[in-house]
Amino acid sequence: PQTQAILPLRGKILNVEKARLDRIYSNEEIRAMITAFGTGIHEDFDITKLRYDKIIIMTDADVDGAHIDTLMLTFLYRFMPELIRQGHVYLAMPPLFKVEKNKKVWYAYDDDELQGILAEIGRDGNNKIQRYKGLGEMDADQLWETTMDPERRVLKRVTINENESSEI
């Protein structure tokens, strides 16, 4: 709580690309984000009022999580693009697998990394492999260790290139 704040959002946010402004402004999740960031949006946007250095979008490492990432990035790009331009927006990269062998633990972020770990430690009956279906499957310690700890987490900074298309 001294260094991080969490704003849990319920499910998928409104697709702002297709919505009217009155629907966008009345959406509970979007209003919560605007309040949390402190910057206002659109014409009222003021980056000097930003409350956090990093805005980290943390979703499950699956298709639904990727869709939520896209909806969030669309909102930020359309209404607060300066947050992206000035390097404040990141995507958290939670692991897909946990591998345990002889009380040692490895995390793999994709199938190739899992295969590399298994090639390194050997494939035998002593390996315990857990496939994470989502962030909710991790206990608080695992979530901290893999996705929230500033010393160990994997983040991707979101940028906008010169021709105004988004990149990760």
TORPA-4810 file (N, C-alpha, C, O; in nm, 3 decimals):
<nodes>
NODE_1_0.081_-0.122_0.000_0.000_0.000_0.000_0.085_0.128_0.000_0.035_0.235_-0.034_P
NODE_2_0.213_0.117_0.038_0.298_0.237_0.037_0.344_0.272_-0.105_0.377_0.387_-0.132_Q
NODE_3_0.348_0.173_-0.194_0.401_0.199_-0.327_0.305_0.168_-0.441_0.327_0.213_-0.553_T
NODE_4_0.198_0.092_-0.415_0.109_0.050_-0.522_-0.036_0.065_-0.479_-0.069_0.049_-0.362_Q
NODE_5_-0.120_0.094_-0.575_-0.265_0.096_-0.553_-0.328_0.004_-0.656_-0.280_-0.006_-0.769_A
NODE_6_-0.433_-0.063_-0.619_-0.501_-0.155_-0.710_-0.644_-0.107_-0.729_-0.715_-0.080_-0.633_I
NODE_7_-0.685_-0.098_-0.854_-0.822_-0.063_-0.888_-0.883_-0.182_-0.960_-0.864_-0.198_-1.081_L
NODE_8_-0.955_-0.267_-0.888_-1.016_-0.383_-0.955_-1.134_-0.338_-1.041_-1.220_-0.262_-0.996_P
NODE_9_-1.137_-0.386_-1.163_-1.248_-0.359_-1.253_-1.322_-0.489_-1.278_-1.262_-0.597_-1.278_L
NODE_10_-1.452_-0.479_-1.297_-1.534_-0.600_-1.314_-1.551_-0.631_-1.461_-1.618_-0.558_-1.534_R
NODE_11_-1.489_-0.739_-1.503_-1.508_-0.784_-1.641_-1.452_-0.688_-1.742_-1.354_-0.618_-1.718_G
NODE_12_-1.516_-0.687_-1.857_-1.470_-0.605_-1.968_-1.532_-0.466_-1.959_-1.651_-0.451_-1.932_K
NODE_13_-1.450_-0.365_-1.983_-1.502_-0.228_-1.981_-1.573_-0.199_-2.112_-1.565_-0.276_-2.208_I
NODE_14_-1.642_-0.090_-2.115_-1.715_-0.044_-2.233_-1.618_-0.021_-2.349_-1.510_0.034_-2.330_L
NODE_15_-1.658_-0.063_-2.469_-1.579_-0.036_-2.588_-1.603_0.109_-2.629_-1.706_0.140_-2.689_N
NODE_16_-1.509_0.197_-2.597_-1.528_0.340_-2.620_-1.522_0.376_-2.769_-1.565_0.484_-2.808_V
NODE_17_-1.470_0.286_-2.849_-1.461_0.312_-2.993_-1.600_0.321_-3.056_-1.620_0.392_-3.154_E
NODE_18_-1.697_0.250_-2.999_-1.831_0.243_-3.057_-1.937_0.315_-2.973_-2.053_0.323_-3.014_K
NODE_19_-1.899_0.368_-2.859_-1.997_0.424_-2.765_-2.010_0.576_-2.779_-1.916_0.645_-2.817_A
NODE_20_-2.128_0.624_-2.747_-2.151_0.769_-2.742_-2.086_0.825_-2.615_-2.067_0.753_-2.517_R
NODE_21_-2.054_0.954_-2.619_-1.986_1.018_-2.505_-2.067_1.007_-2.376_-2.008_0.985_-2.270_L
NODE_22_-2.200_1.022_-2.382_-2.279_1.014_-2.259_-2.269_0.875_-2.196_-2.268_0.863_-2.073_D
NODE_23_-2.263_0.770_-2.278_-2.246_0.634_-2.224_-2.107_0.617_-2.163_-2.091_0.551_-2.061_R
NODE_24_-2.008_0.675_-2.227_-1.871_0.664_-2.176_-1.860_0.732_-2.040_-1.806_0.674_-1.945_I
NODE_25_-1.911_0.854_-2.031_-1.902_0.929_-1.905_-1.986_0.868_-1.794_-1.957_0.890_-1.676_Y
NODE_26_-2.088_0.792_-1.828_-2.173_0.732_-1.725_-2.130_0.590_-1.687_-2.188_0.531_-1.596_S
NODE_27_-2.029_0.535_-1.754_-1.982_0.401_-1.724_-1.905_0.399_-1.592_-1.810_0.476_-1.574_N
NODE_28_-1.946_0.312_-1.501_-1.890_0.309_-1.366_-1.739_0.279_-1.365_-1.664_0.345_-1.293_E
NODE_29_-1.695_0.179_-1.443_-1.553_0.143_-1.445_-1.468_0.256_-1.503_-1.360_0.285_-1.452_E
NODE_30_-1.517_0.319_-1.608_-1.442_0.429_-1.670_-1.434_0.548_-1.574_-1.328_0.610_-1.561_I
NODE_31_-1.544_0.579_-1.508_-1.541_0.688_-1.410_-1.442_0.657_-1.297_-1.372_0.746_-1.250_R
NODE_32_-1.437_0.532_-1.253_-1.344_0.493_-1.147_-1.199_0.514_-1.192_-1.116_0.562_-1.114_A
NODE_33_-1.168_0.479_-1.316_-1.032_0.499_-1.367_-0.999_0.648_-1.376_-0.890_0.690_-1.336_M
NODE_34_-1.091_0.727_-1.427_-1.067_0.871_-1.440_-1.038_0.932_-1.302_-0.947_1.012_-1.287_I
NODE_35_-1.117_0.892_-1.204_-1.097_0.942_-1.068_-0.963_0.896_-1.011_-0.890_0.975_-0.951_T
NODE_36_-0.932_0.768_-1.029_-0.807_0.713_-0.974_-0.684_0.780_-1.036_-0.590_0.814_-0.965_A
NODE_37_-0.685_0.800_-1.167_-0.570_0.862_-1.234_-0.555_1.009_-1.196_-0.444_1.059_-1.183_F
NODE_38_-0.668_1.078_-1.176_-0.665_1.217_-1.133_-0.646_1.320_-1.244_-0.644_1.440_-1.217_G
NODE_39_-0.634_1.275_-1.368_-0.598_1.365_-1.478_-0.716_1.426_-1.552_-0.698_1.522_-1.627_T
NODE_40_-0.835_1.372_-1.533_-0.946_1.410_-1.620_-0.926_1.346_-1.756_-0.827_1.276_-1.778_G
NODE_41_-1.019_1.370_-1.849_-1.003_1.315_-1.984_-1.039_1.418_-2.089_-1.095_1.524_-2.060_I
NODE_42_-1.003_1.385_-2.210_-1.037_1.464_-2.328_-0.989_1.608_-2.312_-0.871_1.630_-2.287_H
NODE_43_-1.078_1.706_-2.325_-1.037_1.846_-2.314_-0.994_1.884_-2.172_-0.917_1.978_-2.154_E
NODE_44_-1.043_1.811_-2.073_-1.010_1.841_-1.933_-0.882_1.770_-1.887_-0.844_1.783_-1.770_D
NODE_45_-0.816_1.695_-1.974_-0.699_1.618_-1.937_-0.584_1.710_-1.895_-0.552_1.807_-1.964_F
NODE_46_-0.522_1.677_-1.779_-0.407_1.751_-1.729_-0.308_1.652_-1.669_-0.329_1.604_-1.558_D
NODE_47_-0.203_1.621_-1.742_-0.108_1.518_-1.699_-0.035_1.556_-1.570_0.015_1.468_-1.500_I
NODE_48_-0.028_1.684_-1.538_0.041_1.724_-1.415_-0.036_1.678_-1.291_0.019_1.679_-1.181_T
NODE_49_-0.159_1.636_-1.307_-0.239_1.589_-1.194_-0.238_1.436_-1.180_-0.309_1.380_-1.097_K
NODE_50_-0.156_1.369_-1.261_-0.146_1.223_-1.257_-0.098_1.179_-1.119_0.003_1.227_-1.070_L
NODE_51_-0.171_1.087_-1.058_-0.141_1.041_-0.921_-0.038_0.929_-0.916_0.018_0.903_-0.809_R
NODE_52_-0.011_0.862_-1.028_0.077_0.746_-1.029_0.176_0.757_-1.145_0.142_0.807_-1.252_Y
NODE_53_0.298_0.708_-1.122_0.397_0.710_-1.229_0.368_0.602_-1.332_0.387_0.622_-1.452_D
NODE_54_0.322_0.486_-1.285_0.294_0.374_-1.374_0.148_0.333_-1.361_0.096_0.315_-1.251_K
NODE_55_0.084_0.319_-1.475_-0.049_0.260_-1.481_-0.028_0.124_-1.545_0.007_0.114_-1.663_I
NODE_56_-0.049_0.020_-1.467_-0.020_-0.116_-1.512_-0.152_-0.190_-1.529_-0.230_-0.205_-1.435_I
NODE_57_-0.176_-0.235_-1.650_-0.295_-0.313_-1.680_-0.259_-0.459_-1.656_-0.170_-0.513_-1.722_I
NODE_58_-0.328_-0.522_-1.562_-0.297_-0.659_-1.523_-0.420_-0.746_-1.548_-0.521_-0.734_-1.479_M
NODE_59_-0.410_-0.833_-1.648_-0.520_-0.921_-1.684_-0.469_-1.064_-1.696_-0.349_-1.089_-1.697_T
NODE_60_-0.564_-1.158_-1.705_-0.528_-1.297_-1.726_-0.451_-1.313_-1.857_-0.468_-1.234_-1.950_D
NODE_61_-0.367_-1.414_-1.863_-0.286_-1.440_-1.982_-0.362_-1.532_-2.078_-0.313_-1.637_-2.118_A
NODE_62_-0.484_-1.489_-2.114_-0.565_-1.568_-2.207_-0.635_-1.474_-2.305_-0.608_-1.354_-2.306_D
NODE_63_-0.723_-1.528_-2.388_-0.790_-1.449_-2.490_-0.877_-1.340_-2.429_-0.879_-1.227_-2.478_V
NODE_64_-0.949_-1.372_-2.321_-1.032_-1.271_-2.255_-0.945_-1.159_-2.197_-0.981_-1.042_-2.206_D
NODE_65_-0.832_-1.196_-2.139_-0.739_-1.095_-2.086_-0.687_-1.005_-2.196_-0.674_-0.884_-2.177_G
NODE_66_-0.656_-1.062_-2.312_-0.608_-0.983_-2.425_-0.717_-0.887_-2.474_-0.687_-0.775_-2.513_A
NODE_67_-0.843_-0.932_-2.470_-0.953_-0.845_-2.511_-0.969_-0.729_-2.412_-0.990_-0.615_-2.453_H
NODE_68_-0.958_-0.759_-2.284_-0.966_-0.653_-2.183_-0.850_-0.554_-2.201_-0.870_-0.433_-2.193_I
NODE_69_-0.729_-0.605_-2.226_-0.615_-0.517_-2.255_-0.648_-0.422_-2.370_-0.622_-0.302_-2.363_D
NODE_70_-0.704_-0.477_-2.476_-0.737_-0.397_-2.595_-0.840_-0.290_-2.562_-0.826_-0.176_-2.606_T
NODE_71_-0.944_-0.326_-2.487_-1.046_-0.228_-2.449_-0.986_-0.117_-2.363_-1.018_0.001_-2.382_L
NODE_72_-0.900_-0.154_-2.268_-0.837_-0.054_-2.182_-0.744_0.038_-2.262_-0.747_0.160_-2.245_M
NODE_73_-0.664_-0.021_-2.349_-0.572_0.059_-2.430_-0.648_0.150_-2.526_-0.605_0.262_-2.552_L
NODE_74_-0.760_0.103_-2.578_-0.843_0.188_-2.665_-0.894_0.308_-2.588_-0.891_0.421_-2.639_T
NODE_75_-0.942_0.286_-2.466_-0.989_0.397_-2.382_-0.875_0.497_-2.359_-0.893_0.618_-2.379_F
NODE_76_-0.759_0.448_-2.317_-0.646_0.537_-2.288_-0.600_0.610_-2.414_-0.571_0.729_-2.408_L
NODE_77_-0.593_0.541_-2.525_-0.548_0.601_-2.650_-0.644_0.710_-2.698_-0.600_0.814_-2.748_Y
NODE_78_-0.773_0.687_-2.684_-0.873_0.783_-2.733_-0.890_0.903_-2.640_-0.915_1.014_-2.688_R
NODE_79_-0.878_0.882_-2.508_-0.913_0.989_-2.414_-0.797_1.041_-2.330_-0.807_1.149_-2.272_F
NODE_80_-0.686_0.966_-2.323_-0.570_1.008_-2.244_-0.441_0.968_-2.314_-0.353_0.908_-2.251_M
NODE_81_-0.426_0.998_-2.442_-0.308_0.948_-2.515_-0.175_0.996_-2.459_-0.073_0.930_-2.478_P
NODE_82_-0.175_1.108_-2.391_-0.050_1.160_-2.335_0.007_1.067_-2.227_0.128_1.064_-2.206_E
NODE_83_-0.078_0.990_-2.161_-0.029_0.891_-2.065_0.060_0.789_-2.136_0.163_0.747_-2.083_L
NODE_84_0.018_0.750_-2.255_0.097_0.653_-2.334_0.221_0.722_-2.389_0.331_0.667_-2.379_I
NODE_85_0.205_0.840_-2.447_0.319_0.912_-2.506_0.430_0.938_-2.405_0.548_0.931_-2.439_R
NODE_86_0.392_0.969_-2.280_0.493_1.000_-2.179_0.540_0.877_-2.101_0.612_0.890_-2.002_Q
NODE_87_0.499_0.757_-2.146_0.555_0.633_-2.090_0.498_0.589_-1.957_0.568_0.525_-1.879_G
NODE_88_0.373_0.621_-1.929_0.312_0.583_-1.802_0.230_0.454_-1.807_0.186_0.407_-1.703_H
NODE_89_0.208_0.396_-1.926_0.117_0.282_-1.939_0.195_0.155_-1.969_0.280_0.151_-2.059_V
NODE_90_0.165_0.050_-1.893_0.233_-0.078_-1.904_0.132_-0.192_-1.901_0.021_-0.177_-1.850_Y
NODE_91_0.172_-0.305_-1.958_0.097_-0.428_-1.946_0.177_-0.523_-1.858_0.296_-0.546_-1.883_L
NODE_92_0.113_-0.579_-1.755_0.178_-0.681_-1.673_0.174_-0.812_-1.749_0.077_-0.842_-1.818_A
NODE_93_0.280_-0.890_-1.735_0.289_-1.018_-1.805_0.291_-1.131_-1.701_0.399_-1.171_-1.657_M
NODE_94_0.174_-1.181_-1.663_0.173_-1.291_-1.567_0.218_-1.422_-1.633_0.200_-1.439_-1.754_P
NODE_95_0.276_-1.512_-1.555_0.322_-1.638_-1.613_0.204_-1.730_-1.648_0.095_-1.719_-1.591_P
NODE_96_0.230_-1.820_-1.741_0.131_-1.923_-1.776_0.154_-2.051_-1.698_0.059_-2.127_-1.674_L
NODE_97_0.280_-2.076_-1.657_0.313_-2.203_-1.592_0.402_-2.181_-1.470_0.482_-2.088_-1.464_F
NODE_98_0.385_-2.269_-1.374_0.476_-2.280_-1.260_0.532_-2.421_-1.263_0.457_-2.518_-1.272_K
NODE_99_0.664_-2.433_-1.255_0.731_-2.563_-1.255_0.804_-2.577_-1.123_0.879_-2.488_-1.083_V
NODE_100_0.782_-2.689_-1.054_0.851_-2.717_-0.928_0.927_-2.849_-0.942_0.877_-2.947_-0.997_E
NODE_101_1.050_-2.847_-0.889_1.128_-2.970_-0.883_1.227_-2.956_-0.768_1.303_-2.859_-0.762_K
NODE_102_1.225_-3.051_-0.678_1.316_-3.052_-0.563_1.313_-2.919_-0.487_1.417_-2.864_-0.452_N
NODE_103_1.194_-2.868_-0.462_1.170_-2.745_-0.387_1.220_-2.618_-0.457_1.223_-2.511_-0.396_K
NODE_104_1.260_-2.629_-0.583_1.293_-2.512_-0.664_1.174_-2.480_-0.753_1.100_-2.569_-0.794_K
NODE_105_1.157_-2.350_-0.783_1.043_-2.304_-0.862_1.089_-2.221_-0.980_1.177_-2.136_-0.967_V
NODE_106_1.030_-2.245_-1.096_1.051_-2.167_-1.217_0.914_-2.123_-1.267_0.814_-2.193_-1.249_W
NODE_107_0.909_-2.007_-1.331_0.787_-1.960_-1.395_0.814_-1.946_-1.544_0.918_-1.897_-1.586_Y
NODE_108_0.717_-1.991_-1.624_0.727_-1.982_-1.770_0.614_-1.894_-1.821_0.499_-1.906_-1.778_A
NODE_109_0.648_-1.806_-1.914_0.551_-1.710_-1.965_0.488_-1.752_-2.098_0.396_-1.687_-2.147_Y
NODE_110_0.539_-1.861_-2.156_0.478_-1.918_-2.276_0.524_-2.063_-2.290_0.607_-2.110_-2.212_D
NODE_111_0.470_-2.134_-2.390_0.502_-2.275_-2.409_0.650_-2.298_-2.439_0.709_-2.395_-2.391_D
NODE_112_0.710_-2.209_-2.518_0.852_-2.224_-2.551_0.940_-2.214_-2.426_1.035_-2.291_-2.410_D
NODE_113_0.908_-2.119_-2.339_0.985_-2.104_-2.216_0.967_-2.227_-2.126_1.062_-2.271_-2.062_E
NODE_114_0.846_-2.281_-2.121_0.821_-2.404_-2.044_0.908_-2.518_-2.097_0.971_-2.590_-2.020_L
NODE_115_0.910_-2.535_-2.229_0.990_-2.642_-2.287_1.138_-2.622_-2.258_1.210_-2.719_-2.235_Q
NODE_116_1.184_-2.497_-2.259_1.324_-2.468_-2.226_1.357_-2.504_-2.082_1.464_-2.560_-2.055_G
NODE_117_1.267_-2.474_-1.990_1.289_-2.508_-1.849_1.294_-2.659_-1.833_1.381_-2.712_-1.764_I
NODE_118_1.200_-2.729_-1.897_1.196_-2.875_-1.887_1.320_-2.939_-1.949_1.369_-3.040_-1.899_L
NODE_119_1.371_-2.881_-2.057_1.494_-2.933_-2.118_1.612_-2.914_-2.024_1.702_-2.998_-2.018_A
NODE_120_1.612_-2.802_-1.951_1.722_-2.771_-1.860_1.720_-2.858_-1.734_1.825_-2.906_-1.691_E
NODE_121_1.604_-2.879_-1.677_1.596_-2.953_-1.548_1.566_-3.100_-1.566_1.573_-3.177_-1.470_I
NODE_122_1.534_-3.140_-1.687_1.503_-3.280_-1.714_1.355_-3.307_-1.702_1.283_-3.241_-1.627_G
NODE_123_1.311_-3.404_-1.777_1.169_-3.442_-1.778_1.156_-3.575_-1.704_1.184_-3.682_-1.759_R
NODE_124_1.114_-3.566_-1.580_1.094_-3.689_-1.505_0.974_-3.675_-1.413_0.907_-3.571_-1.412_D
NODE_125_0.947_-3.776_-1.336_0.830_-3.778_-1.249_0.837_-3.680_-1.133_0.739_-3.662_-1.061_G
NODE_126_0.953_-3.616_-1.113_0.967_-3.523_-1.002_0.921_-3.381_-1.036_0.913_-3.296_-0.948_N
NODE_127_0.891_-3.356_-1.163_0.846_-3.224_-1.205_0.697_-3.208_-1.174_0.617_-3.296_-1.204_N
NODE_128_0.663_-3.096_-1.115_0.523_-3.062_-1.094_0.497_-2.936_-1.176_0.557_-2.832_-1.153_K
NODE_129_0.406_-2.947_-1.273_0.376_-2.836_-1.362_0.233_-2.790_-1.337_0.139_-2.868_-1.342_I
NODE_130_0.220_-2.661_-1.309_0.088_-2.602_-1.289_0.062_-2.503_-1.401_0.144_-2.414_-1.426_Q
NODE_131_-0.053_-2.517_-1.468_-0.094_-2.423_-1.574_-0.192_-2.325_-1.511_-0.298_-2.364_-1.462_R
NODE_132_-0.157_-2.196_-1.512_-0.246_-2.095_-1.458_-0.354_-2.061_-1.561_-0.324_-2.029_-1.676_Y
NODE_133_-0.477_-2.068_-1.518_-0.587_-2.030_-1.607_-0.620_-1.882_-1.591_-0.686_-1.823_-1.676_K
NODE_134_-0.573_-1.821_-1.482_-0.597_-1.680_-1.460_-0.532_-1.634_-1.332_-0.481_-1.715_-1.254_G
NODE_135_-0.534_-1.504_-1.310_-0.473_-1.446_-1.190_-0.541_-1.495_-1.063_-0.477_-1.505_-0.958_L
NODE_136_-0.670_-1.526_-1.072_-0.745_-1.573_-0.956_-0.699_-1.707_-0.903_-0.731_-1.742_-0.790_G
NODE_137_-0.623_-1.783_-0.982_-0.571_-1.911_-0.936_-0.447_-1.897_-0.849_-0.408_-1.991_-0.780_E
NODE_138_-0.385_-1.780_-0.851_-0.264_-1.760_-0.772_-0.303_-1.713_-0.632_-0.397_-1.634_-0.616_M
NODE_139_-0.230_-1.763_-0.533_-0.251_-1.707_-0.399_-0.177_-1.573_-0.393_-0.104_-1.537_-0.485_D
NODE_140_-0.197_-1.500_-0.285_-0.141_-1.365_-0.274_0.011_-1.365_-0.289_0.067_-1.275_-0.352_A
NODE_141_0.079_-1.464_-0.231_0.225_-1.470_-0.242_0.272_-1.493_-0.385_0.367_-1.430_-0.431_D
NODE_142_0.204_-1.584_-0.457_0.240_-1.611_-0.596_0.215_-1.488_-0.684_0.296_-1.456_-0.770_Q
NODE_143_0.103_-1.420_-0.662_0.072_-1.301_-0.740_0.177_-1.193_-0.716_0.222_-1.127_-0.810_L
NODE_144_0.216_-1.175_-0.590_0.321_-1.078_-0.559_0.452_-1.116_-0.628_0.515_-1.034_-0.694_W
NODE_145_0.491_-1.242_-0.611_0.619_-1.289_-0.664_0.627_-1.280_-0.815_0.733_-1.246_-0.868_E
NODE_146_0.520_-1.310_-0.886_0.526_-1.320_-1.031_0.484_-1.194_-1.105_0.534_-1.168_-1.215_T
NODE_147_0.394_-1.115_-1.047_0.330_-1.012_-1.127_0.333_-0.873_-1.064_0.318_-0.773_-1.134_T
NODE_148_0.353_-0.864_-0.932_0.345_-0.734_-0.867_0.477_-0.685_-0.808_0.497_-0.564_-0.797_M
NODE_149_0.567_-0.773_-0.772_0.694_-0.734_-0.710_0.778_-0.656_-0.811_0.819_-0.711_-0.913_D
NODE_150_0.805_-0.527_-0.783_0.883_-0.446_-0.878_1.020_-0.504_-0.912_1.075_-0.474_-1.017_P
NODE_151_1.075_-0.587_-0.825_1.206_-0.646_-0.850_1.200_-0.763_-0.948_1.300_-0.794_-1.012_E
NODE_152_1.082_-0.829_-0.960_1.075_-0.951_-1.041_0.969_-0.951_-1.150_0.973_-1.035_-1.240_R
NODE_153_0.875_-0.860_-1.145_0.765_-0.863_-1.242_0.816_-0.835_-1.383_0.923_-0.777_-1.403_R
NODE_154_0.738_-0.878_-1.480_0.768_-0.852_-1.620_0.662_-0.755_-1.672_0.543_-0.786_-1.671_V
NODE_155_0.707_-0.638_-1.717_0.617_-0.536_-1.770_0.656_-0.504_-1.913_0.774_-0.509_-1.950_L
NODE_156_0.555_-0.471_-1.994_0.580_-0.420_-2.128_0.524_-0.278_-2.135_0.406_-0.255_-2.109_K
NODE_157_0.610_-0.184_-2.171_0.566_-0.045_-2.185_0.488_-0.030_-2.315_0.530_-0.079_-2.420_R
NODE_158_0.376_0.038_-2.307_0.295_0.066_-2.425_0.342_0.198_-2.484_0.359_0.296_-2.412_V
NODE_159_0.363_0.200_-2.615_0.408_0.321_-2.683_0.319_0.352_-2.802_0.242_0.267_-2.847_T
NODE_160_0.330_0.473_-2.852_0.264_0.514_-2.975_0.374_0.553_-3.073_0.459_0.635_-3.040_I
NODE_161_0.371_0.494_-3.193_0.476_0.532_-3.289_0.434_0.656_-3.367_0.325_0.709_-3.346_N
NODE_162_0.519_0.701_-3.455_0.500_0.827_-3.526_0.370_0.836_-3.605_0.311_0.944_-3.614_E
NODE_163_0.323_0.725_-3.661_0.202_0.732_-3.743_0.076_0.707_-3.660_-0.030_0.677_-3.715_N
NODE_164_0.088_0.720_-3.527_-0.025_0.714_-3.434_-0.092_0.579_-3.423_-0.209_0.574_-3.386_E
NODE_165_-0.024_0.469_-3.455_-0.080_0.338_-3.426_-0.015_0.287_-3.299_0.102_0.315_-3.275_S
NODE_166_-0.087_0.213_-3.219_-0.036_0.167_-3.091_0.054_0.046_-3.110_0.033_-0.037_-3.198_S
NODE_167_0.154_0.037_-3.023_0.245_-0.077_-3.022_0.271_-0.116_-2.878_0.257_-0.036_-2.785_E
NODE_168_0.309_-0.240_-2.862_0.350_-0.287_-2.729_0.493_-0.332_-2.739_0.550_-0.377_-2.640_I
</nodes>
